[in-house]
Amino acid sequence: MKTAIVLGATGLIGKNLVQQLAEHPSVSHVTAVTRRPVNYQSPKITNQVVDFDNLSQFDHIFRGDMLFSCLGTTKRQAGSIAKQRTVDLDYQLQVAQLAAQNQIKHYFLVSSSGANANSLSPYLQMKGELEQHVKLLHFDTVNIFQPSLLVGQRADTRIAETLGNYLLPTICKLPWLKKYRPISGQQVAQKMVSVAMAEHKETQTYALDVLFDY
C-alpha cells in the first residue's frame, strides 16, 4: 500500500487526482495540501492547510511514498508575473526539495506543453526552469506531465480558456492538430495515477497526446 501527497489539491487536476488516488486499492492514504480548509468525504484523505510563505515549518507533512505537484496560478490571479513565478516555481521547488530531503521516492509534476527554460514566454520559462531543477533532486523517479489547454469546471473564470473550450475541440479534429487538442483535468489525473501505479523507474516526460493513453 502506498501513501500519496497532492500539492495543489483544489485545482482542476489536483481535485480529480485526490479523488482517484483515494479510490485506488493500492493507496492507503492521501494528504491533500491546500491554502484553506477543505472537507473530504473519504476517510483515506487528510487535509493539511499550509502557509506557503513558511513552508519549512511544514516539513513533517511532506513524508510518504509519492508526491504529486499540481500547484499553479495565472498572472491575473497572482497580480503580476513575479507573483505568479512565486507560486508556479518557488513554492513547488521548495516543496520538492523538502520531499527529496524526506526521502520521498517518486515525484510527479504537472508542467505545461512548451515548457522551456529559454522560452521568451515568462510562463513557459518558469515551467521549464522548474522541470530542470526537480530533475536534479534525489528522487528515484521523476515523471513530468505537459498537458495543453485544460478543460473543465474551475472556481474562477478564465476567458481565454473558456473560448478555447469551445473552439479548440473542433479545430483540433484536423489530423495534424489532433495532438494539441484540449484535455480534461480528470484525464490528466488518470494518466498520472496510471503511471504512478506502474512504478516506472526512469525519469520520463509525458507530452500532449501521450496523456490520453492510460
trRosetta pair geometry for C-beta under 8 A, 3 or more apart (Angstrom, degrees):
i j d omega theta_ij theta_ji phi_ij phi_ji
1 26 6.4 -173 -121 -174 50 48
1 27 6.9 99 -166 -150 78 11
1 28 3.8 61 161 -41 127 115
2 26 5.8 29 13 141 103 87
2 27 5.3 -45 70 -107 88 62
2 28 6.7 164 62 11 31 84
2 64 7.9 79 172 167 72 98
2 65 4.4 -107 -156 69 88 155
2 66 6.1 32 168 -3 125 114
2 196 7.9 -179 114 156 165 111
3 27 7.3 110 -104 -160 25 75
3 28 6.0 -46 -76 63 73 94
3 29 4.7 -5 -123 64 92 96
3 30 7.6 -176 -163 -78 60 33
3 31 7.5 37 171 -10 100 99
3 64 3.8 -116 104 -150 108 108
3 65 5.1 126 51 9 67 95
3 66 7.4 179 93 28 47 77
4 21 5.0 -90 59 -171 155 147
4 27 5.8 -27 -3 -142 117 123
4 29 7.4 -179 31 95 63 55
4 30 5.0 -13 70 -114 98 74
4 31 7.1 -163 100 27 50 71
4 64 6.3 176 -83 141 11 145
4 65 6.7 -47 -72 64 55 91
4 66 4.6 -21 -113 71 80 105
4 67 7.7 162 -161 -87 63 25
4 68 6.4 20 -178 -6 109 109
4 196 7.7 29 -103 -177 128 155
5 30 7.7 157 -91 -163 26 56
5 31 4.6 -16 -112 65 74 108
5 33 6.4 34 -179 -23 94 115
5 61 7.2 117 -132 147 134 83
5 62 6.2 116 173 -125 176 60
5 64 5.3 154 -28 35 100 141
5 66 7.0 -175 26 95 69 56
5 67 4.9 -16 66 -113 107 70
5 68 6.9 -178 89 27 53 70
5 99 7.5 -155 61 -107 143 121
5 104 7.6 -67 23 -117 125 148
6 9 4.5 96 107 -91 111 94
6 14 5.5 136 163 -154 117 90
6 17 5.5 158 -124 104 136 118
6 18 5.1 -125 40 -77 163 85
6 21 7.1 -173 -50 18 124 151
6 30 6.4 12 -6 -175 111 103
6 31 7.1 177 23 86 67 55
6 32 5.4 -14 62 -114 107 61
6 33 6.5 -170 86 21 52 81
6 68 4.8 -13 -111 68 69 111
6 70 6.5 -6 -172 17 88 117
7 14 7.6 -97 96 -117 33 129
7 33 4.9 -17 -105 63 60 128
7 67 6.9 22 -10 -177 109 94
7 68 6.8 -172 25 92 71 56
7 69 4.7 -4 58 -120 121 61
7 70 6.3 162 84 33 63 63
7 71 5.1 -47 137 -35 98 106
7 92 6.9 143 119 -117 145 76
7 95 5.6 91 -96 146 158 167
8 11 4.7 -12 166 4 98 126
8 13 7.5 27 118 71 118 93
8 14 4.3 -153 116 -65 75 145
8 33 7.6 11 -5 79 36 91
8 69 6.8 74 11 -176 117 46
8 70 3.7 -142 82 87 124 73
8 71 3.5 -159 -61 -74 115 50
8 72 6.3 42 -131 6 147 68
8 110 7.6 -105 77 40 151 129
9 14 4.4 -151 -124 161 21 119
9 15 6.4 90 162 -79 58 54
9 17 7.6 -115 -127 70 66 101
9 18 5.1 62 -155 -56 102 134
9 32 3.7 119 -157 -162 169 92
9 33 5.9 138 -14 50 115 48
9 34 5.3 -80 52 -64 107 93
9 38 7.1 -147 104 38 117 156
9 47 7.8 -156 86 -123 154 80
9 70 7.4 105 -72 59 35 120
10 14 6.1 -1 28 89 22 127
10 15 5.7 36 -144 -64 31 104
10 34 5.6 72 -24 -121 112 117
10 38 6.3 -168 -82 -76 110 147
10 155 7.7 -3 153 -13 109 136
11 14 4.2 78 47 16 85 112
11 15 6.6 -168 68 -12 34 86
11 70 5.5 -157 57 134 130 109
11 71 7.3 166 -21 -116 142 30
11 72 6.4 74 -119 45 158 89
11 185 7.4 -164 130 -132 76 139
12 15 7.1 -49 -139 29 12 101
12 16 7.3 2 155 -4 48 111
12 150 5.3 122 100 150 152 138
12 152 5.0 133 -153 72 114 129
12 153 7.9 162 -117 70 93 43
12 154 5.9 -46 -70 -87 107 90
12 184 8.0 -131 166 -179 111 58
12 185 3.5 -148 149 -73 84 142
13 16 6.1 -71 -160 43 34 107
13 17 5.9 34 151 -25 72 114
13 70 4.8 -145 87 -150 111 133
13 110 5.6 137 76 -95 163 159
13 147 7.9 179 -75 4 134 150
13 150 7.1 -89 -47 -131 96 145
13 185 4.4 -139 -76 -151 49 91
13 188 4.9 -51 -118 88 115 127
13 189 5.5 168 -164 -60 72 89
13 192 7.7 86 179 -8 116 145
14 17 5.4 -58 -143 36 30 114
14 18 6.4 34 160 -23 66 101
14 32 7.8 112 165 -145 106 94
14 68 7.6 155 -118 118 75 114
14 70 4.0 177 -69 87 93 142
14 71 7.8 52 -64 -69 141 45
14 185 8.0 -50 19 -170 45 125
15 18 5.9 -44 -147 29 32 113
15 19 6.8 28 155 -13 60 107
15 185 7.4 36 52 139 85 143
16 19 5.9 -62 -154 40 32 109
16 20 6.1 25 155 -15 69 112
16 185 5.0 155 1 128 136 96
16 186 4.6 -153 -138 -99 150 56
16 188 7.7 105 75 65 137 80
16 189 3.8 -155 109 -6 108 160
16 190 7.9 -54 148 -34 123 70
17 20 5.9 -58 -140 41 29 106
17 21 6.0 28 162 -18 66 109
17 68 5.7 -155 162 135 149 158
17 70 6.4 174 15 -37 149 153
17 189 4.1 -144 -72 -132 69 108
17 192 6.1 -18 -115 76 115 140
17 193 7.1 178 -138 -52 74 98
18 21 6.1 -60 -147 38 23 108
18 22 6.3 22 156 -19 62 111
18 30 5.7 138 -150 149 71 144
18 32 5.0 27 -119 -93 138 116
18 40 7.3 -106 150 -114 130 136
18 45 6.2 63 176 -122 106 131
19 22 5.8 -59 -148 36 28 111
19 23 6.4 19 156 -14 64 111
19 42 7.8 150 -127 -14 59 139
20 23 5.8 -61 -147 40 31 108
20 24 6.5 41 152 -37 64 102
20 189 5.3 145 13 145 144 116
20 190 6.6 -148 -130 -87 161 57
20 193 5.0 -104 130 -51 126 153
21 24 5.6 -47 -150 16 34 116
21 27 4.9 -168 176 -160 77 177
21 30 4.8 118 105 -92 121 132
21 68 7.8 -145 -56 -5 146 149
21 193 6.3 -155 -76 -106 69 111
22 27 6.8 -98 -97 99 22 129
22 30 5.0 -84 -71 9 83 139
22 40 7.8 -171 -80 176 163 131
22 42 4.4 87 174 109 143 169
22 44 4.6 151 -146 82 88 122
22 45 5.2 -34 -94 -53 136 103
23 42 7.9 -110 -61 -101 64 150
24 27 4.5 67 75 8 103 109
24 193 6.3 -170 -63 -165 143 124
24 197 6.9 -139 -166 -76 144 131
26 197 5.9 117 55 -125 150 106
27 30 6.4 32 158 -56 130 93
27 44 7.1 91 117 172 94 139
28 44 6.9 -155 160 -141 33 106
29 44 5.6 -149 -111 -169 44 74
29 45 7.9 155 -164 -87 59 27
29 46 6.9 8 -174 1 104 107
29 64 7.7 -129 86 -126 103 126
30 42 7.8 36 41 94 118 133
30 44 5.8 57 14 132 90 91
30 45 4.9 -22 72 -106 103 73
30 46 7.3 174 88 26 52 66
31 45 7.9 152 -94 -158 20 57
31 46 5.2 -23 -111 70 68 98
31 48 5.6 11 -176 -3 103 121
31 61 6.5 172 163 -174 148 88
31 64 6.9 -160 11 -42 122 150
32 38 6.5 -73 116 66 136 129
32 40 6.6 134 13 -49 146 143
32 45 5.8 21 -14 -171 115 105
32 46 7.0 -180 23 85 75 43
32 47 5.1 -30 71 -106 103 64
32 48 7.0 163 77 23 47 71
33 48 5.2 -25 -104 73 66 101
33 50 5.9 -3 -165 3 99 123
33 61 6.5 104 -98 151 114 139
33 95 7.9 145 111 -132 167 142
34 37 7.3 135 87 -101 128 12
34 38 5.3 87 5 -7 169 117
34 47 6.2 -26 22 -161 119 98
34 48 7.4 141 25 75 68 49
34 49 5.9 -38 79 -104 80 65
34 50 7.6 141 70 21 31 77
35 49 6.9 29 156 -152 17 82
35 50 7.3 -64 -101 64 43 63
35 52 6.7 -41 -98 -19 95 111
36 49 6.5 11 -146 -126 11 117
37 47 6.2 90 -150 129 62 143
37 49 5.6 -46 -71 -62 63 134
38 47 5.1 -175 58 -120 79 142
39 47 7.5 -74 -88 -19 23 151
40 45 4.0 -72 126 94 157 135
40 46 8.0 -112 45 -69 136 10
40 47 6.1 161 -4 -46 111 105
41 45 8.0 49 56 40 41 126
42 45 4.6 79 75 2 101 105
48 58 7.3 128 158 -162 123 125
48 61 4.9 140 164 -134 162 131
50 55 6.6 45 165 -113 131 68
50 58 4.6 -18 -126 -61 117 170
50 61 6.7 -104 -74 17 126 166
51 54 4.5 18 97 40 115 100
51 55 7.6 -141 90 -64 62 47
51 57 7.2 14 54 56 107 126
51 58 7.5 164 41 -30 67 124
52 55 6.0 9 -152 -62 44 98
52 87 7.6 27 149 -113 158 72
52 91 5.0 -10 -170 -124 119 127
54 57 4.8 9 144 10 103 120
54 58 7.5 104 110 -11 75 95
55 58 5.7 -70 -159 42 49 104
55 59 7.9 94 146 -64 68 60
55 91 6.9 149 -54 -145 142 72
55 94 5.0 113 68 126 153 129
55 95 6.3 -105 -163 -72 145 72
55 98 6.7 -131 145 -32 110 146
56 59 6.1 6 -169 -50 47 101
56 94 7.8 -82 -55 179 74 120
56 98 7.4 -169 -108 -89 53 123
58 61 4.7 -10 167 8 94 122
58 62 7.3 84 124 -15 84 94
59 62 6.5 -72 -165 37 40 101
59 98 5.4 -143 -126 -153 72 120
59 101 7.8 -49 -152 85 111 127
59 102 7.1 163 176 -62 84 123
60 63 6.6 -37 -173 -6 45 121
62 67 6.7 22 -154 -99 94 130
62 95 6.2 -179 -96 -164 145 78
62 98 4.6 86 64 117 153 111
62 99 4.6 -101 170 -80 120 72
62 102 5.5 153 108 24 85 151
62 104 6.8 -77 162 -32 84 136
63 102 4.8 -113 -93 170 75 137
63 104 7.0 -156 -136 -65 32 95
64 67 7.2 130 65 -63 106 73
64 104 6.1 23 66 -112 62 105
65 104 6.9 103 164 -147 9 78
65 105 6.3 -26 -163 35 60 103
65 106 6.5 12 150 29 71 107
66 104 6.9 136 -99 -173 10 108
66 105 7.5 -43 -79 64 57 78
66 106 4.5 -26 -110 78 81 109
66 107 7.7 178 -158 -79 60 27
66 108 6.8 20 -179 -2 103 111
66 196 5.8 50 -140 -148 158 122
67 95 7.3 177 -175 143 140 104
67 96 7.2 166 109 -109 147 61
67 99 4.6 -31 -35 -135 159 157
67 104 5.2 51 -21 150 110 158
67 106 7.3 170 25 93 63 59
67 107 5.3 -9 64 -116 100 69
67 108 6.9 -175 94 30 52 72
68 108 4.6 -16 -112 71 69 114
68 110 7.9 45 176 -22 83 96
68 192 6.4 78 -131 166 124 140
68 196 7.8 -45 -75 -75 111 141
69 92 5.2 96 -177 -149 133 105
69 95 6.6 152 -108 90 116 129
69 96 6.6 -27 -60 -68 153 97
69 107 7.2 7 -5 -172 112 89
69 108 6.8 173 21 88 70 56
69 109 4.9 -9 63 -111 110 68
69 110 6.7 -147 98 21 63 75
70 110 4.6 49 -118 13 66 135
71 87 6.4 -137 151 172 109 85
71 88 7.2 -169 113 -107 87 43
71 91 6.1 -93 126 100 158 121
71 92 5.3 -166 57 -76 120 100
71 95 7.9 115 -2 17 142 149
72 87 6.9 113 -142 130 24 110
72 88 5.5 45 -126 -105 69 91
72 110 7.1 -88 -27 98 129 115
73 77 4.7 -125 -175 83 102 128
73 78 4.9 109 118 -53 135 101
73 84 5.6 -141 85 -129 100 77
73 87 4.6 33 11 91 119 158
73 88 6.5 -123 35 -51 75 92
74 77 4.6 94 53 9 82 101
74 78 6.7 -164 85 -1 39 90
74 84 6.7 -48 150 -115 17 125
74 158 6.7 157 -52 -111 163 123
75 78 6.0 -64 -139 47 27 104
75 79 7.8 -108 174 56 55 15
75 80 6.8 -29 -160 178 83 11
75 81 5.7 -13 -118 -78 111 59
75 84 5.0 -54 -90 -43 56 147
75 123 7.6 -90 -40 -71 106 109
76 79 8.0 35 176 -68 21 29
76 158 7.7 158 48 -117 142 85
77 84 7.8 100 67 -96 84 93
77 156 6.6 20 -88 -179 117 178
78 83 3.9 174 164 106 106 104
78 84 4.0 -178 33 -68 159 68
78 86 7.5 156 -154 45 131 98
78 87 6.1 -137 -98 5 126 130
79 83 5.0 25 58 42 92 154
80 83 4.8 91 55 11 83 99
80 84 6.9 -143 95 -5 43 87
81 84 5.5 -55 -146 38 33 113
81 85 6.2 39 153 -25 66 105
81 122 4.8 -13 -154 139 131 161
82 85 5.7 -53 -153 32 29 115
82 86 6.9 38 147 -26 60 99
83 86 5.4 -40 -154 22 40 119
83 87 7.1 31 152 -10 64 100
84 87 6.0 -60 -157 39 37 105
84 88 5.7 10 159 0 74 118
84 122 7.8 92 79 125 126 118
84 123 7.4 -42 133 -99 140 82
84 126 7.5 175 118 26 92 168
85 88 6.1 -62 -124 52 28 96
85 89 5.1 -17 -173 25 68 120
85 90 6.7 67 135 -14 71 99
85 122 7.3 -79 -67 169 110 107
85 126 5.1 -144 -120 -107 82 143
86 89 7.3 -45 -94 55 7 81
86 90 4.8 -35 -148 36 48 129
86 91 6.5 60 150 -26 64 95
87 90 7.4 12 -24 49 13 86
87 91 5.4 -10 -140 15 38 130
87 92 7.9 55 155 -23 45 92
88 91 7.8 61 0 39 12 97
88 92 6.7 -19 175 -1 29 126
88 123 7.6 -19 115 -144 173 69
88 126 5.2 75 102 127 119 133
88 127 6.9 -54 162 -73 122 70
88 130 7.1 -111 145 -38 75 146
89 92 6.4 -80 -150 42 14 103
89 93 6.0 6 166 -15 61 116
89 126 4.5 -107 -51 -170 122 102
89 127 8.0 -118 -78 -69 90 31
89 129 6.0 13 -130 85 129 117
89 130 5.1 -141 -123 -65 72 105
90 93 6.0 -61 -144 37 24 107
90 94 6.3 21 161 -18 63 109
91 94 5.9 -60 -150 35 28 109
91 95 6.5 24 155 -15 64 107
92 95 5.8 -56 -150 38 32 110
92 96 6.3 34 152 -20 66 107
92 109 7.5 89 175 -132 132 106
92 130 5.9 22 89 -144 128 135
93 96 5.5 -53 -147 37 33 114
93 97 6.3 36 153 -21 65 104
93 130 6.0 -132 -64 -127 97 84
93 133 5.3 -7 -124 113 119 150
93 134 7.1 -132 -116 -63 72 85
94 97 5.7 -52 -150 34 32 113
94 98 6.6 32 152 -18 64 103
95 98 5.7 -54 -150 36 34 111
95 99 6.2 35 152 -20 66 107
96 99 5.6 -54 -146 37 31 113
96 100 6.3 32 155 -20 65 105
96 107 6.4 61 -136 -144 98 142
96 109 7.9 1 -88 -82 131 116
96 133 7.5 119 81 116 146 103
96 134 5.0 -80 -171 -112 160 100
96 137 5.8 -161 149 -16 104 168
97 100 5.8 -52 -145 35 30 110
97 101 6.4 31 154 -18 63 107
97 137 6.5 -136 -97 -112 54 131
98 101 5.7 -57 -150 37 30 112
98 102 6.3 19 154 -10 65 112
99 102 5.8 -65 -147 46 29 105
99 104 4.2 -40 178 30 92 136
99 107 6.6 124 110 -95 141 108
99 139 7.8 16 115 -85 107 108
100 103 7.6 41 179 -75 33 25
100 104 6.8 -72 -77 48 31 87
100 107 7.7 -17 -70 -58 87 138
100 137 4.1 -115 -79 175 157 116
100 138 5.0 116 -172 52 110 75
100 139 5.9 -86 -104 -54 94 77
104 107 6.8 95 114 -68 113 84
104 139 7.0 -22 99 -115 79 94
105 139 6.5 106 177 -161 30 71
105 140 4.3 -1 -171 15 88 121
105 141 6.8 40 145 21 78 88
106 139 6.6 105 -111 -175 17 112
106 140 6.3 -40 -71 62 63 99
106 141 4.7 -1 -120 61 78 109
106 143 7.6 7 -174 4 91 106
106 196 6.7 117 141 -136 145 83
106 199 7.8 -91 -90 -125 145 65
107 134 6.3 -150 132 178 147 120
107 137 7.4 54 -15 81 164 126
107 139 4.4 -72 0 -117 115 164
107 141 6.9 180 32 94 65 62
107 142 5.0 -11 71 -111 106 70
107 143 7.3 174 92 28 55 65
108 143 4.9 -11 -112 68 75 101
108 144 8.0 176 -158 -81 48 30
108 145 7.1 24 -179 -11 89 110
108 192 5.5 100 174 -156 145 107
108 195 7.3 137 -114 89 123 122
108 196 6.4 -48 -56 -76 145 105
109 130 7.1 -179 -168 133 144 113
109 131 7.0 174 103 -100 151 69
109 134 6.0 133 -50 67 149 168
109 142 7.2 4 1 -171 112 89
109 143 7.3 174 25 90 69 51
109 144 4.9 -16 67 -113 104 72
109 145 6.9 -176 91 24 52 74
110 145 5.3 -30 -110 70 57 106
110 147 7.2 -15 -157 10 95 107
110 188 6.9 60 -118 161 116 137
110 192 7.8 -45 -70 -78 92 139
111 115 4.7 -37 161 -42 121 158
111 127 4.9 114 -166 -175 89 108
111 128 8.0 87 -167 -73 129 40
111 130 6.9 -177 -111 81 100 114
111 131 5.6 24 -103 -69 149 110
111 144 5.3 13 -4 -174 127 103
111 145 6.5 159 25 73 76 46
111 146 5.1 -27 80 -92 101 75
112 115 5.0 124 62 -58 76 96
112 123 7.2 -17 54 144 169 100
112 124 6.5 -118 90 -109 127 69
112 127 4.6 -64 28 -133 106 169
112 146 5.9 18 111 -148 15 76
112 147 7.2 -50 -126 61 46 60
113 146 4.9 114 -78 156 49 96
113 147 6.4 -79 -30 110 97 24
113 148 4.6 4 -4 -88 151 64
113 180 7.7 123 177 -130 166 78
113 207 6.5 102 -113 -158 80 88
113 208 5.7 71 -108 -69 123 89
114 119 7.0 82 154 -103 91 146
114 121 7.5 29 134 44 124 144
114 124 5.0 -59 122 -124 97 132
114 146 7.7 156 14 -175 43 121
115 119 7.6 -112 -168 -20 28 140
115 124 5.6 -161 -114 -160 36 72
115 127 3.7 -103 -121 116 107 112
115 128 4.4 163 162 -68 76 69
115 130 7.9 -72 -163 52 134 92
115 131 5.7 107 134 -18 138 138
115 146 6.1 -124 6 -119 112 116
116 119 4.0 111 74 -46 99 99
116 124 5.5 12 35 149 78 108
116 125 6.9 -36 87 -94 61 49
116 127 7.9 26 13 79 36 92
116 128 4.2 -19 123 -80 5 150
117 125 6.1 62 -153 -156 32 64
117 128 3.7 -139 -45 120 53 113
117 129 4.7 106 -116 -70 97 62
117 131 7.6 -129 -48 54 97 97
117 132 5.5 6 -54 -18 141 138
118 125 7.3 -165 40 -117 4 89
118 128 7.1 -85 11 116 51 159
119 124 3.8 -40 88 98 170 113
119 125 4.6 -140 60 -64 91 72
119 128 6.1 143 -2 -4 108 141
120 125 7.7 -163 51 -52 4 116
121 124 4.0 60 78 20 117 106
121 125 6.2 -178 86 -16 56 86
122 125 5.5 -58 -144 37 28 117
122 126 6.4 26 160 -19 65 104
123 126 6.2 -56 -151 33 27 104
123 127 6.6 23 153 -14 62 108
124 127 5.6 -54 -147 39 35 113
124 128 6.2 36 154 -20 67 107
125 128 5.8 -57 -148 38 29 110
125 129 6.3 31 154 -21 64 106
126 129 5.6 -50 -145 34 33 114
126 130 6.5 35 155 -20 64 103
127 130 5.9 -55 -152 34 31 111
127 131 6.6 34 150 -21 63 104
128 131 5.6 -50 -151 32 35 114
128 132 6.6 35 153 -19 65 103
129 132 5.7 -55 -153 34 33 112
129 133 6.4 30 153 -18 67 107
130 133 5.8 -56 -146 37 32 110
130 134 6.3 22 162 -15 68 108
131 134 6.5 -62 -145 37 25 101
131 135 6.5 28 159 -24 61 110
131 144 5.7 48 -127 -125 104 154
131 205 7.8 31 -152 -102 131 122
132 135 6.1 -63 -157 29 27 113
132 136 7.2 19 153 -17 61 108
133 136 6.1 -68 -165 31 35 109
133 137 7.3 39 146 -31 67 100
134 137 5.5 -41 -157 14 47 118
134 139 7.6 6 171 5 85 134
134 142 5.9 151 130 -140 100 135
134 144 7.9 140 77 -80 130 109
135 142 5.6 -163 -105 82 59 165
135 203 6.1 72 -133 -153 94 155
137 142 7.7 117 59 -77 93 129
139 142 5.2 108 77 -61 133 85
140 201 6.7 -62 157 -150 99 73
141 199 7.8 -158 -36 -164 163 52
141 200 6.3 129 -143 92 136 71
141 201 5.9 -114 -81 -147 110 29
141 202 7.0 36 -123 57 86 11
141 203 6.7 174 -157 -79 51 53
142 203 4.4 8 58 -121 92 97
142 204 7.9 167 92 26 60 48
143 192 7.6 149 109 -134 130 73
143 195 5.4 150 -166 141 163 142
143 196 7.7 -136 38 -72 152 66
143 200 6.9 97 -80 65 121 121
143 203 7.3 -163 -73 -149 43 49
143 204 5.5 -3 -118 63 77 84
143 205 7.8 163 -163 -89 51 32
143 206 6.9 20 -179 -7 95 108
144 203 7.9 27 -5 -177 98 87
144 204 7.4 -160 31 100 72 43
144 205 4.5 -19 69 -113 106 78
144 206 7.0 180 90 24 52 68
145 188 6.2 119 154 -162 144 101
145 191 6.7 131 -124 101 132 123
145 192 6.2 -63 -44 -79 153 96
145 205 7.9 179 -76 -160 24 57
145 206 5.0 -13 -112 65 67 107
145 211 6.3 88 -160 -103 101 116
146 205 6.4 24 -12 179 117 100
146 206 6.7 178 22 88 75 52
146 207 4.5 -11 64 -112 121 69
146 208 6.7 -26 99 -31 95 61
146 211 7.9 -143 65 -48 52 125
147 150 5.9 62 121 -72 139 88
147 183 5.1 -116 -150 58 114 128
147 188 5.2 -48 -62 -93 141 129
147 208 7.4 117 -137 -95 33 36
147 211 5.7 14 -94 -32 81 177
148 180 5.4 123 -102 -164 164 61
148 181 7.2 134 58 78 142 24
148 182 6.3 -115 94 -105 104 42
148 183 6.4 109 47 5 80 99
148 208 5.8 45 -36 -115 104 81
149 161 6.4 168 -162 -131 105 81
149 164 4.7 -120 -161 147 159 146
149 165 7.8 -147 144 -67 127 57
149 168 6.0 126 48 24 148 171
149 182 4.3 -52 85 -108 100 92
149 183 7.5 140 79 24 53 63
150 161 7.2 -15 68 -146 70 130
150 182 7.0 136 -121 -165 7 92
150 183 6.5 -40 -111 76 55 71
150 184 7.1 77 -164 -144 71 23
150 185 5.7 53 -169 -64 118 78
150 188 7.2 -41 -114 -14 106 141
151 161 7.5 176 -99 176 57 98
151 164 7.6 -137 -82 108 94 95
151 165 4.9 123 -126 -115 108 93
151 182 4.5 69 -27 150 115 132
151 183 7.0 169 20 81 89 20
151 184 5.3 -56 73 -91 83 66
151 185 7.9 -137 74 -15 41 72
152 184 5.0 101 -59 -150 109 84
152 185 4.7 -69 16 8 162 104
152 186 7.0 145 -97 -10 139 87
154 157 7.2 162 81 -82 108 30
154 158 6.7 23 57 1 155 103
154 161 7.8 48 1 95 142 148
157 162 6.7 4 -169 -47 85 133
158 161 4.0 40 96 23 115 115
158 162 6.4 166 84 -21 58 85
159 162 5.6 -55 -147 33 30 114
159 163 6.5 28 157 -16 65 103
160 163 6.0 -55 -153 36 31 109
160 164 6.3 31 149 -19 64 109
161 164 5.3 -53 -146 39 36 115
161 165 6.4 49 152 -31 65 97
162 165 5.7 -44 -154 21 31 117
162 166 7.3 19 152 -8 59 102
163 166 6.1 -66 -162 39 35 104
163 167 5.9 5 157 0 74 119
164 167 6.0 -69 -128 50 31 95
164 168 4.8 15 -172 -13 76 123
164 182 6.3 132 144 -76 103 131
165 168 7.3 -17 -83 34 10 101
165 169 7.5 10 179 -14 41 109
165 182 6.7 138 -108 -160 51 179
166 169 7.6 -84 -179 27 16 101
166 170 7.9 -8 151 1 53 113
167 170 6.3 -77 -168 42 37 104
167 171 5.9 23 154 -15 78 117
168 171 5.4 -59 -135 44 37 109
168 172 5.4 27 170 -15 74 115
168 180 7.7 -108 -164 122 114 91
168 181 6.5 147 147 -142 100 55
168 182 5.0 102 96 -28 133 105
169 172 6.2 -61 -136 43 21 105
169 173 7.4 42 154 -42 54 91
169 181 6.4 63 -114 -156 53 103
169 182 6.2 -59 -64 32 79 109
170 173 6.1 -40 -168 -1 35 114
171 174 6.7 -36 169 6 52 108
171 177 6.2 -64 137 121 82 156
172 177 4.7 -124 -126 124 58 102
172 178 5.7 112 168 -113 84 33
172 180 5.6 -141 -117 78 119 79
172 181 3.7 159 130 -88 152 82
172 182 7.4 178 12 -1 154 66
173 177 7.8 14 45 75 26 104
173 178 7.1 32 -141 -94 19 84
174 177 4.5 49 72 26 99 110
174 178 7.1 -144 83 -47 45 72
175 178 5.8 -27 -153 -20 31 117
177 180 5.3 -60 -173 40 71 113
177 181 7.4 101 133 -57 79 74
178 181 5.9 -21 -169 -25 46 113
178 209 6.9 50 117 -97 84 131
179 208 4.8 54 162 144 94 130
179 209 3.7 -73 -134 -36 85 122
180 208 6.4 -42 -91 -144 45 125
181 209 7.8 66 32 -94 91 84
183 187 5.0 -113 -177 77 95 131
183 188 5.9 103 127 -51 122 91
183 211 5.8 14 -134 101 168 130
183 212 6.8 -133 -112 -73 118 84
184 187 4.7 99 58 2 82 100
184 188 7.3 -148 95 -2 46 83
185 188 5.8 -54 -149 37 36 110
185 189 6.2 37 153 -20 67 108
186 189 5.7 -57 -150 38 29 113
186 190 6.4 34 152 -24 64 104
187 190 5.6 -49 -148 31 33 114
187 191 6.6 33 154 -17 63 102
187 211 6.7 89 133 140 102 99
187 212 6.5 -13 178 -112 131 59
187 214 7.7 172 -168 8 69 135
188 191 5.8 -55 -154 35 33 111
188 192 6.4 34 150 -20 66 106
188 211 5.9 -14 -106 -175 69 130
189 192 5.6 -55 -148 36 33 113
189 193 6.4 31 156 -17 67 105
190 193 5.9 -56 -147 38 30 108
190 194 6.2 33 153 -22 64 108
190 214 4.8 141 130 94 97 162
191 194 5.5 -55 -147 36 31 115
191 195 6.4 28 156 -16 66 106
191 206 6.5 -180 156 141 133 158
191 211 4.9 -90 -37 -158 170 68
191 212 7.7 -36 -71 -50 127 10
191 213 7.4 72 -113 72 107 48
191 214 4.4 -127 -94 -74 59 127
192 195 5.9 -56 -148 38 29 108
192 196 6.2 31 153 -21 64 109
193 196 5.5 -54 -144 36 31 114
193 197 6.2 22 161 -14 66 108
193 214 7.8 66 64 -171 80 135
194 197 6.3 -62 -147 39 24 103
194 198 6.4 24 154 -22 62 111
194 214 4.0 -173 -14 -159 159 96
195 198 5.7 -59 -148 34 31 112
195 200 6.3 -43 -168 9 84 119
195 204 7.8 -147 -153 76 132 126
195 206 7.1 -117 -68 -39 150 147
195 214 7.9 -74 -31 -122 75 97
196 199 7.6 26 166 -66 36 51
200 204 6.0 -24 127 6 149 138
206 210 4.9 -136 -162 102 79 120
206 211 5.6 111 143 -77 111 75
207 210 5.8 66 58 25 51 116
207 211 7.5 -98 124 -29 14 97
208 211 6.6 -151 119 7 14 103
209 212 5.8 -39 -169 15 56 114
209 213 8.0 48 143 -15 68 97
210 213 5.9 -57 -167 29 49 110
211 214 7.9 -3 177 -43 45 107
